[in-house]
Amino acid sequence: MVGRRKYDDGCAVSHALDLVGERWALLVVRELLLGPKRFTDLLAGLPGASPDVLTQRLRDLTEAGLVRRRRLGPPAASWVYELTTWGAELTPIVQGLARWASRSPGMRFDAPIGTDSLLLSLQALFDAPAAAGLEATIALHLGDERFILRISGGELAITRGEIDRPDAVLDTDKRTLVSLVRTDRPIDEALASGELRIVGDRALVEEFRRLFPTPQPVPIGERT
């Protein structure tokens, strides 16, 4: 991390910012929370970052011990970046930051959002009390991307991949998913338009979409 501006004092918060406080660094971590990615996939998830900047941030995070580079076995045989065990410990910190920021009066829930960001926002906004007693597995297909959503013990876990015999399969696109979890758009409308396909327990899908309430913004000037 030669040449980087650092706080370089004995405060652990300052040191944390030395590690992930540089612009784009924590967003690189965000992009890796759901699993390994190739450089091109990371770049696609960070459209505002140049290849040179992304290369430097990956180098910084690797030197800090948060990220590692690994070659996949055949037939893929491509190089991917992934979080180390220590890097993955940032998961609740990133989610907590997302929950905190979601209450900002300036938070734009109608702004464009990447796939990983959308799914991580679902984790951050997940209403655990409303999901009490619910045990379910949902396969989410967003174009060519496949995700597994597991609800158990009042928690939502999201991973990349396929699963046999889920309770329901949601086959849709990002824009439609946003409309279903952030508005009262009828599911029948999305089904009729072809933007959504459901296999399995439709009642579960109806219940699932209600588990992500939009937080009430904190009034500006509130002191308590």
Phi, psi and omega per residue, in radians:
M1 nan 0.575 -3.141
V2 -1.080 2.353 3.090
G3 1.567 -0.182 3.129
R4 -1.373 2.554 3.033
R5 -1.315 2.280 -3.094
K6 -2.281 2.616 3.039
Y7 -1.281 -0.734 2.984
D8 0.906 0.919 3.002
D9 -2.294 -3.092 -3.008
G10 -1.427 0.044 3.141
C11 -1.424 2.268 -3.124
A12 -1.134 -0.578 3.095
V13 -1.128 -0.740 3.098
S14 -1.071 -0.734 -3.133
H15 -1.157 -0.646 3.093
A16 -1.045 -0.699 3.120
L17 -1.249 -0.509 2.999
D18 -1.056 -0.611 -3.074
L19 -1.433 -0.767 -3.022
V20 -2.251 0.195 -3.072
G21 -1.523 -0.206 3.115
E22 -1.165 2.590 -3.099
R23 -0.980 2.336 3.137
W24 1.432 -0.285 -3.044
A25 -1.070 -0.894 -3.101
L26 -1.211 -0.476 3.089
L27 -1.272 -0.530 3.003
V28 -1.102 -0.771 3.078
V29 -1.023 -0.799 3.110
R30 -0.938 -0.773 -3.100
E31 -1.174 -0.313 -3.112
L32 -1.798 -0.032 -3.068
L33 -1.125 -0.518 -3.107
L34 -1.636 0.059 3.097
G35 2.390 3.011 -3.083
P36 -1.088 2.695 3.088
K37 -2.514 2.617 2.985
R38 -1.317 2.835 3.139
F39 -0.993 -0.773 -3.110
T40 -1.121 -0.598 3.104
D41 -1.213 -0.684 3.082
L42 -1.099 -0.743 -3.131
L43 -1.104 -0.670 3.126
A44 -1.151 -0.571 3.136
G45 -1.401 -0.190 3.140
L46 -2.233 1.169 -2.994
P47 -1.068 -0.325 -3.138
G48 -1.521 -0.142 -3.105
A49 -1.686 2.380 3.101
S50 -1.396 2.780 3.080
P51 -0.971 -0.682 -3.133
D52 -1.145 -0.752 3.136
V53 -1.141 -0.754 3.124
L54 -1.089 -0.729 3.102
T55 -1.026 -0.757 -3.137
Q56 -1.170 -0.712 -3.133
R57 -1.161 -0.695 3.092
L58 -1.113 -0.658 3.109
R59 -1.136 -0.785 3.133
D60 -1.059 -0.811 -3.093
L61 -1.199 -0.568 3.084
T62 -1.199 -0.771 3.119
E63 -1.116 -0.539 3.132
A64 -1.384 -0.176 3.124
G65 1.534 0.280 -3.108
L66 -1.689 -0.457 -3.076
V67 -2.294 2.593 3.024
R68 -2.360 2.763 3.114
R69 -1.876 2.363 -3.065
R70 -2.460 2.515 3.097
R71 -1.644 2.223 3.100
L72 -1.285 2.660 3.084
G73 -1.316 2.977 3.110
P74 -1.120 2.652 0.130
P75 -1.478 -0.176 -3.082
A76 -1.163 -0.967 3.102
A77 0.919 0.544 3.117
S78 -1.863 2.827 3.131
W79 -1.552 2.402 3.101
V80 -2.287 2.788 3.022
Y81 -1.898 2.486 3.126
E82 -2.567 2.780 3.091
L83 -1.307 2.501 2.966
T84 -1.316 3.020 3.094
T85 -0.995 -0.741 3.127
W86 -1.187 -0.701 3.111
G87 -1.082 -0.643 -3.139
A88 -1.167 -0.328 3.085
E89 -1.183 -0.154 3.052
L90 -1.331 -0.164 -3.078
T91 -0.917 -0.983 -3.127
P92 -1.148 -0.440 3.122
I93 -1.223 -0.791 3.111
V94 -1.119 -0.751 3.133
Q95 -1.125 -0.710 3.112
G96 -1.130 -0.676 3.099
L97 -1.123 -0.682 3.117
A98 -1.139 -0.749 3.117
R99 -1.085 -0.738 -3.133
W100 -1.107 -0.832 -3.087
A101 -1.218 -0.431 -3.116
S102 -1.157 -0.262 3.129
R103 -1.656 0.056 3.119
S104 -1.215 2.391 3.074
P105 -1.062 -0.389 -3.119
G106 -1.611 0.031 -3.125
M107 -1.206 2.197 -3.108
R108 -1.787 1.762 3.121
F109 -1.348 -0.158 3.128
D110 -1.703 0.025 -3.110
A111 -1.380 2.759 3.095
P112 -1.022 2.597 -3.107
I113 -2.559 2.474 3.120
G114 -1.321 2.878 -3.100
T115 -1.055 -0.902 -3.131
D116 -1.093 -0.698 3.119
S117 -1.074 -0.718 3.135
L118 -1.084 -0.828 -3.105
L119 -1.176 -0.653 3.089
L120 -1.191 -0.549 3.074
S121 -1.183 -0.567 3.063
L122 -1.094 -0.741 3.091
Q123 -1.097 -0.728 -3.090
A124 -1.177 -0.625 -3.073
L125 -1.657 -0.013 -3.084
F126 -0.980 2.242 -3.118
D127 -1.598 1.612 -3.071
A128 -1.043 -0.798 3.122
P129 -1.032 -0.655 -3.138
A130 -1.206 -0.381 -3.127
A131 -1.687 0.126 -3.118
A132 -0.988 2.227 3.121
G133 1.503 -0.138 -3.124
L134 -1.523 2.178 3.078
E135 -2.179 1.987 -3.051
A136 -2.748 2.717 3.054
T137 -2.224 2.229 -3.117
I138 -2.127 2.275 3.023
A139 -1.616 2.164 -3.121
L140 -1.940 2.118 3.113
H141 -1.940 1.996 3.080
L142 -2.026 1.601 -3.023
G143 1.123 -2.181 3.131
D144 -1.512 -0.098 -3.101
E145 -1.571 2.428 -3.103
R146 -2.129 2.324 -3.141
F147 -2.347 2.666 3.076
I148 -2.022 2.163 3.127
L149 -1.958 2.056 -3.136
R150 -2.000 2.191 3.082
I151 -1.931 2.085 -3.100
S152 -2.778 2.388 3.105
G153 1.027 0.558 3.140
G154 1.284 0.337 3.125
E155 -2.233 2.660 3.087
L156 -2.016 2.092 3.073
A157 -1.931 2.359 -3.131
I158 -2.213 2.234 3.092
T159 -2.399 2.745 3.024
R160 -1.361 2.578 3.042
G161 2.343 -3.107 3.135
E162 -1.909 2.791 3.096
I163 -2.549 2.482 3.081
D164 -1.458 2.434 3.007
R165 0.918 0.986 3.018
P166 -1.240 2.902 3.096
D167 -1.233 -0.498 3.101
A168 -2.736 2.657 3.057
V169 -2.099 2.212 3.039
L170 -1.876 2.037 3.115
D171 -2.013 1.900 -3.028
T172 -2.719 -2.832 3.054
D173 -2.186 2.939 -3.042
K174 -1.058 -0.774 -3.107
R175 -1.076 -0.722 -3.142
T176 -1.191 -0.709 3.111
L177 -1.051 -0.746 3.106
V178 -1.041 -0.755 -3.113
S179 -1.131 -0.541 -3.103
L180 -1.360 -0.621 -3.089
V181 -1.627 -0.273 -3.087
R182 -1.990 -0.067 3.097
T183 -2.380 3.107 3.108
D184 -1.688 0.429 -3.132
R185 -0.984 2.254 -3.135
P186 -1.122 2.402 3.093
I187 -1.072 -0.650 -3.137
D188 -1.016 -0.615 3.134
E189 -1.153 -0.768 3.131
A190 -1.168 -0.643 3.110
L191 -1.164 -0.765 -3.095
A192 -1.141 -0.552 -3.120
S193 -1.397 -0.216 -3.096
G194 1.487 0.014 3.141
E195 -1.333 -0.276 -3.113
L196 -2.398 2.388 3.017
R197 -2.267 2.333 -3.128
I198 -2.107 2.301 2.993
V199 -2.099 2.212 3.120
G200 1.834 -2.506 -2.955
D201 -1.349 1.740 3.140
R202 -1.189 -0.635 3.132
A203 -1.042 -0.610 3.091
L204 -1.117 -0.717 3.129
V205 -1.105 -0.714 3.096
E206 -1.077 -0.717 3.128
E207 -1.202 -0.715 -3.100
F208 -1.039 -0.768 -3.052
R209 -1.174 -0.264 -3.128
R210 -1.604 0.053 -3.045
L211 -1.611 0.179 -3.054
F212 -2.304 1.127 -3.112
P213 -1.143 2.482 3.075
T214 -1.283 2.172 -3.104
P215 -1.118 2.600 3.044
Q216 -1.347 2.269 -3.124
P217 -1.154 2.567 3.072
V218 -1.318 2.210 -3.140
P219 -1.047 2.432 3.090
I220 -1.100 2.287 3.134
G221 1.619 -0.042 3.137
E222 -1.143 2.386 -3.061
R223 -2.021 -0.077 -3.092
T224 -2.020 nan nan
